[in-house]
């Protein structure tokens, strides 16, 4: 995960309190809502991390073919990741 959970909590805090301050919604228990938002963000990042690992594994399995095709690793990574994300309806 690119962010530590503490950073995710800060983001969740700013989102919830910022929207509440602007009158976008009313919150009786902002701490509870912040926890929910933080968990949603963390789970979304975990899904992307899992997808990245799956792409790395696929690329490891087909490294010889990738080398023979003279394709840049990072470009192939992006293509495979985008394709898998689209197939699984994952928004990146």
C-alpha positions as CSV (number, residue, x, y, z in Angstrom):
1,X,0.0,0.0,0.0
2,X,1.4,3.4,-0.9
3,X,-0.1,5.1,2.1
4,X,0.2,4.1,5.8
5,X,-3.1,3.7,7.6
6,X,-2.3,6.9,9.6
7,X,-2.2,8.8,6.4
8,X,-5.5,7.3,5.3
9,X,-7.1,8.4,8.6
10,X,-5.9,12.0,8.0
11,X,-7.4,12.0,4.5
12,X,-10.7,10.6,5.8
13,X,-10.7,13.2,8.6
14,X,-10.2,16.0,6.1
15,X,-12.8,14.7,3.7
16,X,-15.6,14.1,6.3
17,X,-14.9,17.3,8.3
18,X,-14.4,19.4,5.2
19,X,-17.7,18.3,3.6
20,X,-19.6,18.7,6.9
21,X,-18.1,22.2,7.3
22,X,-19.3,23.2,3.8
23,X,-22.8,21.9,4.7
24,X,-22.7,19.0,2.3
25,X,-24.1,16.8,5.0
26,X,-24.7,16.7,8.8
27,X,-22.7,14.3,10.9
28,X,-23.6,13.4,14.5
29,X,-20.7,11.0,14.9
30,X,-17.9,12.3,12.7
31,X,-15.3,9.9,14.2
32,X,-17.4,6.9,13.2
33,X,-17.9,8.2,9.7
34,X,-14.2,8.9,9.4
35,X,-13.4,5.3,10.4
36,X,-15.8,4.0,7.7
37,X,-14.3,6.3,5.0
38,X,-10.8,5.3,6.1
39,X,-11.7,1.6,5.8
40,X,-13.2,2.1,2.4
41,X,-10.0,3.9,1.2
42,X,-7.8,1.3,2.7
43,X,-9.8,-1.5,1.1
44,X,-9.7,0.2,-2.3
45,X,-5.9,0.5,-2.0
46,X,-5.7,-3.2,-1.0
47,X,-7.6,-4.2,-4.1
48,X,-5.2,-2.3,-6.3
49,X,-2.2,-3.8,-4.4
50,X,-3.6,-7.3,-5.1
51,X,-4.1,-6.4,-8.7
52,X,-0.5,-5.2,-9.0
53,X,0.8,-8.4,-7.5
54,X,-1.3,-10.5,-9.9
55,X,0.1,-8.5,-12.8
56,X,3.7,-9.0,-11.5
57,X,3.1,-12.8,-11.2
58,X,1.6,-12.9,-14.8
59,X,4.6,-11.0,-16.1
60,X,7.0,-13.4,-14.2
61,X,5.4,-16.3,-15.8
62,X,5.7,-14.8,-19.3
63,X,9.0,-13.0,-18.9
64,X,10.7,-14.8,-21.8
65,X,7.9,-13.8,-24.2
66,X,8.1,-10.2,-23.0
67,X,11.8,-10.1,-23.6
68,X,11.5,-11.6,-27.0
69,X,8.9,-9.1,-28.0
70,X,11.2,-6.3,-26.9
71,X,8.5,-4.7,-24.8
72,X,9.3,-2.3,-22.0
73,X,8.4,-3.9,-18.6
74,X,6.5,-0.8,-17.2
75,X,4.5,-0.4,-20.4
76,X,3.5,-4.0,-20.4
77,X,2.6,-3.7,-16.7
78,X,0.3,-0.8,-17.4
79,X,-1.4,-2.6,-20.3
80,X,-2.0,-5.8,-18.4
81,X,-3.2,-3.9,-15.3
82,X,-5.6,-1.8,-17.3
83,X,-7.0,-4.9,-19.0
84,X,-7.5,-6.9,-15.8
85,X,-9.0,-3.8,-14.1
86,X,-11.5,-3.4,-16.9
87,X,-12.4,-7.1,-16.9
88,X,-13.1,-7.0,-13.2
89,X,-14.8,-3.6,-13.1
90,X,-12.1,-2.1,-10.9
91,X,-11.8,1.7,-11.1
92,X,-8.2,2.8,-10.8
